[in-house]
């Protein structure tokens, strides 16, 4: 180790110049000088090696087995690998790092990446569910804890946050993002990056974050994963790219490109996205990693002839690191030597990779993330408390007729029914990192713990939902015929004062590769709900889901509905907190819930069209067999109290581009319980050089009010807030009339107008 540090000291003398002003925050000094020093002594083969990423396919604490693993071990020793993913534990990362540091010529440390999506060992709500909290501080904190637990296990790089805008509930990966709105997703992206990376990336309690997938993945045609994306330039810039621009400005260390093609060009091979927009227009200085094999998959796209051709396309487009694609190590050296690829492109990619490694502090101590003492310092009890807190903040109350909730003290007999009622695995969700299977607190456990011995709790499963093998890669089999438990469930419901009906999605129904043409309650769940409702009308439907569901029948018939998502480790306790009124629900939907799957893709910020509405005629933009509106709109969520919005007050009815104006609204808690309200600001540009949405979220504030209390909530509207990508292909605010709208969801809004001069 001393020899390694001595070599680094010789290569990088202490310099007096300050480091480059970059948005990737790190206390490491003179990074650019150090990067240049390393690149100047590297061979072409060593440079290309930094652009190669392997998955850990063998136990690195022992000898490599098989020809492929032995080959990879030799490549590590030669310093021809830049990073690895799926290498877990401080022991394994130490051994992998040692292969490089004790054998390679220049001794450039490895990065170790992993999918830390919504927790590492302590599991938090799936990202879509957590976004429903609209609590950015809570989201930052869960990312901080995730980073801490991952770093204690040798990981220094996460492939998160996913900030794809998605409007289609059929797409399984909608659960991994923050929903349908670019403003909300942008704010979540910033919070998550702060949480993962902290104020100093070289702090060993932080890890590098990844903004993914760049770009358009959430717009996959028909909601089918990996599918073609058809969007225009206007949609790309105004809807898809804003969260990525926010992530770049927040100093995210890495980007990941996406599987899809965009306007005929695979994103991995898109120079427009990677070089022109991200690296040049946004002046971002991190590096881009491909998604798993996406460079090689350009062959399947029919865009590349072979691995060498794919490597040429990708490197020219600006993709810096090849994740398990085999293209760069196969073809890049040959391409440079033949003159088909300029070595300057290789140098640029390698500098970007080394820059992040320096900022992580890996050159100062390659083993800083392989510290066994770090795990001993983790406060897992505290982490579980945070998991419970953010889980209860993420639960959306959709309906509460007859005031069934919170559960009254007069209720002495509760039947807990449904395939997910005692499921300890589904709350862990997909992308569960090192979360232990079947480790979550189930709804049944949470309810029993909450009531003690004062209330009788009877459990009946009713039926199975997911069956057979339940793994990331294999499709889940759904029970569509077996109703073996219906009778016991019906009998329990008959005797109960109240039924808690736990339905929704198995953890492996949503996530990557889990696209569906139907998004209702799968299997025999709908029939079970009908049968229970026949014998007991006092039903609280608790949904555990990773996507918006089609629940029209339930919305019409079931008196109380709660969206509990897949809430993570403390799921059952958090649900009990809300059902018994120990926490007043405050969450709001980050996605629209449809009336029918045929409405998908569905989103609140639609265009008006030339024929927006005329219910007496068929020649308008609607359906003849269903309303066009959402069943439950974006931003919607009830509370155990009520809130009233007063009239809006504008500081001025006119605004100059150099100025800003303030809009204020009084919000009053008109109920009998203290509660939180997400006050939402929407704007509409009435006439512009391109068609504009009927409303766009442009601000929100989480306000806590005591019964009878009124608070004045103010938002500042600046010229920057009014900008959009216009007909001249530039971001600008155009003069004219604007509507400003404020309310508790995207439908029920108070409105005023102002003019931009």
PyMOL commands that set and color helices and strands:
alter all, ss='L'
color gray80, all
select helices_A, chain A and resi 2-11+31-40+44-50+66-77+90-101+127-131+136-151+172-176+182-197+217-219+221-223+233-240+242-249+267-269+271-281+296-298+307-317+327-337+343-359+372-376+380-393+401-403+426-428+443-451+486-495+507-509+525-535+552-557+571-579+597-599+720-722
alter helices_A, ss='H'
color red, helices_A
select strands_A, chain A and resi 52-55+83-85+111-114+157-158+210-214+254-257+261-262+265-266+287-289+322-323+396-400+413-417+456-460+466-467+477-478+498-504+539-544+560-563+643-650+654-655+660-669+675-685+696-705+710-718+724-725+731-732+736-743+749-756
alter strands_A, ss='S'
color yellow, strands_A
deselect
rebuild
show_as cartoon
